[in-house]
Amino acid sequence: MADKDDFGKGGSPWGSPGGGGNGSGRGGPTPPNIDEIINKIQDIIKKFTPGNGSSRKPIILGLVILIAIWAFSGLYRVLPDEQGVVLRFGKFTSTTQPGLNYHIPYPVETALTPKVTKVNRIDIGFRSASDSGRTSGTGDVAEESLMLTGDENIVNIDFSVFWVIKDAGKFLFKIQSPVVTVKAAAETAMREVIARSKIQSILTEGRSKIEIETQEIIQSLLDEYESGIQITQVQTQKADPPDEVIDAFRDVQAARADMERSKNEAEAYQNDVIPRARGDAAKILQEAEAYKKQVVALAEGEASRFLAIYNEYKLAKRVTQERMYLETMEKVLADIDKVIIDKNAGGVVPYLPLPELTKKSKGTDTQ
């Protein structure tokens, strides 16, 4: 057999000359001769096998076949939904990806190929019909589902955890019972999240936030355990008060709903009345402002007119007095029946009721 120095000098481990050509003019090492290899193996086996050469040939051939079969038994295939795990004398050494792989044949190394894309599910707080052995429906598990909230209420919550294998080596050898580990971590995480949440949020709009926070806590715990598990989803199935108080709780919820409805109606009425009142107030203010401007403008006009007349009065007092007198009398006597008598006429002038005659003539015309 070739020793370590043969590789250092460029020779072949099977005894062929290194570096030189083979008569074809090409450089590089000469390919090993199969017959020469078999002869060398036979020579080694002859040293340890009694009897003549003719009787040993079938045994040697069988040993060669067995060795070949043993060597090829190290080939193994990893499917797309699997991950290979190589064990050396039962101890985990490495993981391999999908495809054709090789390991040292048994008993030195062995390979496991667990499914890593299969989505596993664990139900907490309830058991489905298939798990509980019943034909239909689900069974509640109170010791898992009853939890204390942050505002010192009790909530009955059921949820499911979905997970896959992330690292097959850690999954197989770092934790003893994956299902029990995931279940314990999930229940712990959910109790932690519920303990800092209020019951109203848990029962209504806060479920999605609770699911996200629970998933993060579960994943951190499993990563700390080096479990090789990936949590894909946490899904709440039910979140209700305990069965003993659920009727009273529903009454409270109905009262709260009525309160919200009344509040919304009051806000709608407020939103209708207040804008209209503000509009009316703005209208009144605008009208008052307009009236103010009108009064001020009239007053200023009257004052200006008075000043103009007063200035004219100072220039011609008699004429101005007479004009003012005539204008005033014109206004006073405008709607009064009048009889005009010339003061210079002599004797008694008979009174003629001229206005009455005018009225009679008008009446006759209308008839």
GIKA-V179220 format. One line per field, one symbol per residue. ss: DSSP state (a for helix, b for strand, c for the rest). psi: psi as a letter, one per 20 degrees, with the letter a starting at -180 (. if undefined). burial: b if it has 9 or more other C-alpha atoms within 8 Angstrom, else e. A space follows every 10 residues. Layout:
ss = ???
psi = ???
burial = ???
This chain:
ss = cccaaaaacc cccccccccc cccccccccc cccaaaaaaa aaaaaaaacc ccaaaaaaaa aaaaaaaaaa aaccbbbbcc cbbbbbbbcc bbbbbbccbb bbccccccbb bbbbbccccb bbbbcbbcaa aaccccccbb caaaabbbcc cccbbbbbbb bbbbbccaaa aaaccccaaa aaaaaaaaaa aaaaacccaa aaacccaaaa aaaaaaaaaa aaaaccccbb bbbbbbbbbb bcaaaaaaaa aaaaaaaaaa aaaaaaaaaa aaaaaaaaaa aaaaaaaaaa aaaaaaaaaa aaaaaaaaaa aaaaacaaaa aaaaaaaaaa aacccccccc cccccccccc cccaaaaaaa aaaaaac
psi = qpahhghhjj rqijjqqqhr rkiiiqrrqp qqpghhgggg gghghhhjpr rrhhiighgg gghgghgggg giiipqpprh jrpqoppoli ppgrqqrqap rqrprqjgqr pqmqpiipoq ppppirprhh hijrhraqpq nhihhpqprh klrpqopprq ppqrpgohgh hhihqgnggh gggghghggg hgghijqqhg hhidijgggg gggggggggh ghhhilhkpp phqpophqor rqhhjhghhh gghgghghgh ghghgghggg hggghgghgg ghgghgghgg hghggggggh gggggghghh hhghhngggg ggghgggghh ggjhjppqpp ppiipqappq pomghhhghh hhhghh.
burial = ebeeebbeee bbbeebbbbb beeeeeeebb ebeeeebeee ebeebbeeee eeeeebeeeb eeeeeeeeeb bebbbbebee bbbbbbbbee ebeebbebee bebbbbeebb bebebbeeee ebbbbbbbbe ebeeeeebbe beebbbbbbb eeebbbbbbb bbbbbbbbbb beebbeebee bbbebbbebb bebbbebbbe bbbeebbeeb bbbbbebbbe bbbeebbbbb beebebeebb bbeeebeebe eeeeeeeeee eeeeeeeeee eeeeeeeeee eeeeeeeeee eeeeeeeeee eeeeeeeeee ebbeeebeeb beeeeeeebe eeeeeeeeee eeeeeeeeee eeeeeeeeee eeeeeee
